[in-house]
Amino acid sequence: MTQRINENNAVQEDDAIDLLQLWQTLVKNKWLILLSSFCAAVLAAGISLLMPNIYRADVLLAPVSAEGAKGGGLASALGGLGGLASMAGISIGGGGGTEVNLAVLKSRDFLWAFVQEKKLMP
């Protein structure tokens, strides 16, 4: 029984990380570590300089509804109550904004698929 305990202790001691030995290994191979890091940095810089610059901007324009423009700030402040009322199951009108926004987004997806299909982008 004690022999098993001694064997388990010996195995656990061998599994421990010796920080001094790790440090010595790092110091011994410092030039290899520095050289490989430098080569990786030069390779990454070279690849990034050889790649073409690509700038992209996405803009979604939607017209302002005539209803929202009539009331000014008060109408826009009270417009948020329509969403609260619809959550309660009450329809107070003026809920067409969601449908319009969904239609605009769907048309945008359609347009993007059309542009890719016809290869209109350079």
C-alpha positions in Angstrom: 0.0 0.0 0.0 2.7 2.5 0.9 4.6 1.5 -2.3 1.6 2.7 -4.3 1.4 6.0 -2.5 5.2 6.5 -3.1 4.7 5.7 -6.8 1.8 8.2 -7.0 3.9 10.9 -5.3 6.8 10.3 -7.7 4.5 10.6 -10.7 3.0 13.8 -9.4 6.4 15.3 -8.8 7.5 14.4 -12.4 4.3 16.1 -13.8 5.0 19.4 -12.1 6.4 22.2 -14.2 9.9 23.3 -13.3 9.9 27.1 -13.9 13.7 27.2 -13.7 14.0 24.6 -16.4 11.4 26.5 -18.5 13.3 29.8 -18.1 16.6 28.1 -19.1 15.0 26.6 -22.2 13.5 30.0 -23.2 16.9 31.8 -22.7 18.7 29.0 -24.6 16.4 29.4 -27.6 15.9 33.2 -27.4 17.5 33.8 -30.8 15.2 31.2 -32.5 12.2 32.8 -30.8 13.2 36.3 -31.8 14.1 35.3 -35.4 10.8 33.5 -35.9 8.8 36.4 -34.4 10.7 38.9 -36.7 10.1 36.7 -39.8 6.4 36.5 -39.0 6.1 40.2 -38.5 7.9 40.9 -41.8 5.7 38.4 -43.6 2.5 40.0 -42.2 3.7 43.5 -43.1 4.6 42.4 -46.6 1.3 40.7 -47.2 -0.7 43.7 -45.9 1.3 46.1 -48.2 0.7 43.9 -51.2 -3.0 43.5 -50.7 -5.2 46.1 -52.5 -6.9 48.7 -50.3 -10.7 48.1 -50.1 -12.9 50.7 -48.7 -16.6 50.0 -48.3 -19.5 52.0 -47.0 -23.2 50.9 -46.6 -25.9 53.5 -46.4 -29.6 52.9 -46.1 -31.8 55.8 -47.1 -35.5 55.8 -46.3 -38.0 58.6 -46.9 -39.6 60.4 -44.0 -43.3 59.8 -43.8 -45.6 62.8 -44.1 -47.4 61.9 -40.9 -44.2 62.1 -38.8 -43.2 65.5 -40.2 -46.5 67.2 -39.4 -46.5 67.1 -35.6 -42.9 68.1 -35.0 -41.2 67.0 -31.8 -44.5 66.3 -29.9 -45.6 63.8 -32.6 -42.3 62.0 -32.5 -42.4 61.8 -28.7 -45.9 60.4 -28.7 -45.1 58.1 -31.6 -43.2 55.8 -29.2 -46.4 55.2 -27.4 -47.8 53.4 -30.4 -45.3 50.6 -29.9 -46.2 50.3 -26.2 -49.9 50.2 -27.1 -49.4 47.5 -29.7 -47.6 45.4 -27.1 -50.8 45.7 -25.0 -52.9 44.6 -27.9 -54.3 48.1 -28.7 -54.2 49.4 -32.2 -54.0 53.2 -32.3 -53.0 53.5 -36.0 -49.7 54.8 -37.4 -48.1 51.4 -37.2 -47.1 51.4 -40.8 -43.5 52.3 -40.0 -42.6 48.7 -39.3 -44.0 47.4 -42.6 -42.2 50.2 -44.5 -38.9 49.4 -42.8 -39.2 45.7 -43.5 -40.0 46.4 -47.2 -36.9 48.7 -47.5 -34.7 46.0 -45.9 -36.1 43.3 -48.2 -35.7 45.4 -51.2 -32.1 46.0 -50.2 -31.4 42.3 -49.9 -33.0 41.8 -53.4 -30.9 44.6 -54.8 -27.7 43.1 -53.4 -28.5 39.7 -54.7 -29.2 41.2 -58.1 -25.9 43.1 -58.2 -24.0 40.0 -57.3 -25.8 37.9 -59.8 -25.3 40.3 -62.7 -21.7 41.0 -61.5 -22.2 44.7 -61.5 -19.5 45.3 -58.9 -15.9 45.6 -60.1 
